[in-house]
Amino acid sequence: MKTDSYLSFADICYSSVTAPKLIADFFLERKTISFDGCIAQLFVFHFVGCTESFLLTVMAYDRYIAICKPLHYTTIMTGCVCGSLVMASWVGGFVHSIVQTLLTIQLPFCGPNEIDHYFCDVQPLLKLACTDTYLVGVMVIANSGMICLTCFVVLVVSYVIILVSLRTRSSEGRRKALSTCASHIAVVIIFFGPCTFMYLRPSTTFSEDKMVTVFYTILTPMLNPLIYTLRNEEVKNAMRKLGSR
């Protein structure tokens, strides 16, 4: 399945939403962004981020079919099915982002228009609203948090089923199956861990928020290609030779 390429494309878009503006602000004494630019950043960030969550879930389903039903894989995961799952991921990300954006732009902002963050996200913007944002905050948690939680639960369940099915396989079969899943499990942990921490809790601020956000907006997209590259046998052999030296 070519979902890995779509995930790589999503990673590029994901880090491109925040990193260029962050780098530019390092060289500016007065760090500003227009309201339209802020809302655009919010929309694209949640659009790509939610799409990536759905793509990781689709990839788990792909691995479940490949390991648990290998003889039926080509008939189940046809090109049409794969394309439909990828398209559904992008559509789901778009719908999620539209909801988040509409919840935010309908709030009255009276100033001071300064967010304690390095990019425009829903929680920092809610703190600028001069109205009660409790209901909106609950809706944001229900939207973002539940998507993260639901995708993570589906991923955990799929891998539990895979691990249970491996008990009847030979040691060689288990090794190949675990090798196939290891990179995906690593990506899931480093992506969903910080996202769950940020979006599945009340709209309170912690000192660790910025550090966690930097991790899943910049470091995680950089690590994903490296993690998947380590599946390549040529790369593994090169790493072994480098280690032996």
N, C-alpha and C positions, 0 to 999 in steps of 0.2 A: 504494500500500500504506500502511496506517495504522500501520506499525511506529514511525514517528517519534513518535506520541503515546504509545506504550508506552515508548519510550526516555525521553521527557520525564517520565513517571510514575516510571520507575526512577531517574532522576536526583534527583527530589524525595525519594524514599525513601532513596536512597544518602547524600545529604548530611544528611538528618534523623537518621540513625543516630548520627552523631558530633558534628555542629555544636552542637545544643542543650546537650548535656552539657559540651562544651568552653567554650561561652559562660558557662554557669552557674559553672563552675570558676574563671573569671576573677575572680569576686566572692567566692570562698570561700578562706579561708586553708588549711583542711584539705580537700584534694580526695580524696573517697572514692567508691567504688561497691561495691555489694553483689556477692557472688559470683554470685547468680542474675542480677542486672542485667548483670554482665560477660559471662556466658555468652550471655544474650539479645542483647547488643550484638554479640558475635562471630558468632552465628548469622545475625542479620538482615543484618549487614554483608556476609558472604560470600554469602548468599542473593541479595541484590540485585546485588552486584558481579559475581557469576558470570552471573546472568541478563542483565545489561547486556552482558557479553562475547558471549554467545550472540545477543542481539538485534542487535548490530553486525555479527555474521557473517551473520545472516539478511538484514540490509539490504544487505550486499554481494552476496549471491545474488540479491536482488530487482533490484539495479541491473545485474547481469550479464544477467539475462533481459531486462530492459527495453532494454538497449543492443545485445546480441548477437542476441536473438531477438524483435524488437519485434512481429512479426506474430503470434507465438504467445503473447505475454505474457498476454492475457486468458484464454487456455485453460489456461496453465500455473499462473499465480499467481491461482487462483480464491480466493474467500472462504474456502472450506473449507481449502485449502492454507495460506493466510496464517494462519488461526486455529490450525491444527495446528502450524505452525512457531513461533508465539508461545507456544503452550501448552508445546511441547517445551522452549523456552528457559527458562520458569519452572520446569518440572519438573526440568530439568538443574541449574538453580541451587539448587533445594531439595535434591536428592540430594548435590551437592557440599558444601553447607553442613552437612548432617546428618553427613557423613563427617568434616569438619573439627571439628565440635563434639564428636562422640563420641571422636575421637582426643585431644581436649584434656581433657574432663571425667573421663576414666578415669585421669588422672595424679594422683599424690599431691602435694599442695601443703602444705609444712610451714612456710612463712614464711622471710624476711619477705615479706609479701604486698604488695609495692610494685612496680609495673611502670614501667619507664622509657619511658613512652609516654603519649599523650593519649587513647587509647581502647584497648579490649581487642582485641588481635589474637593470632593463634596464636603467632608468634615471641616476643613479649614474655612470654606466659604460659608457654612452654616453659622459659624461663630461671628460673621460679619453682619448677619441679618438683624435688623432692628424689629424683630417680632419673635413670638414664641415658635421655636423650631422643633419642639418635642415630637409632634406628629410626623413631620418630614423626616426627622432623624430615625424614627421607628420604621418608616417606609424605606429609607435608605438601607437600614440593617436588614430588613426583610428582603430587599432586592439583591443587594451585593452579597450580604452575609450568607443568605440561604442558597444562593447559586454556588458560592465557594463550598459550603458544607455539603450540599447535595452532590456536587461533582466529586468531592473528596470521598464521600461515603460510597458512591458507585464505584470509584476506583479501588477502594479498599475491598469491597465485596468481590469485585472481579478478580483481584489478585489472590484473595482467600480461596476462591473456587479453583483458580489455576494451581495454587500450591497443594490443595487437597488432591487434585487430579494427578499431580506428579508423583504421588506415593506409589502408584502402580507402574511407573516407568522405570526403565533401566537407568543406571547411574549416568551413562552417556547422554541419554535423553533428558534427564534432569539437568545436567550441566548445560546442554545447549539451550533448553528452555529458560533457565535462570539467566544465562548470558544474554538472551534476547530481551528479557524483562528488566534486567538490572539498571540499564541506562534510563529507561522510562521511569522506574521507581525513584531513582535519584532526582530526576527533573521534577517529578510530582511533589516530592518532599520539600525541595528548596523553593518551589513556586507556591504551593498551597499553604505551607506553614506560615510565612509572613502575611499572606493575604487574609488568612483566617484570623490572625492576630489583629489586623488593622480593621477589618470590616464586620467581624462577628462579635462586636462588643458595643456598649453605649458610646455616645459621642463625647468621650472624655479624652484628655490629652496626657500622654506619658512622655517622659524625657527620651525614651527609646524610639519614639515614633519615626523620627527623621532617619535614624540609622536603619531601622527595619525597612522603611520605604526605599532608601537608596539600594538596599540589598535586592528587593524584588523588582525594582524598575530599571536598574542598570546592571548590577552584578549577575543576576539570574539569566537575562538574555545573553550575556557574554559567556556564561558557563555552559549553557545548553549545547551550543555547537561542539564545545570541547568534550562534553560528556558523551555525546552521540558519536563523535569521531573515534573515541576509544574502543568502539565496537569493531572498527576496521582492523583486520588481522595485520596488515602492513604497518599500521600505526602501533599496534601492540608489540610487534617484533622490533620496531625502531626504539620503542621505549625500553624494552628489555635490553637491547644492545647498549643503549645510553646508560641504563642502570648498572650493567656489568662493568662499564668503564670507570 
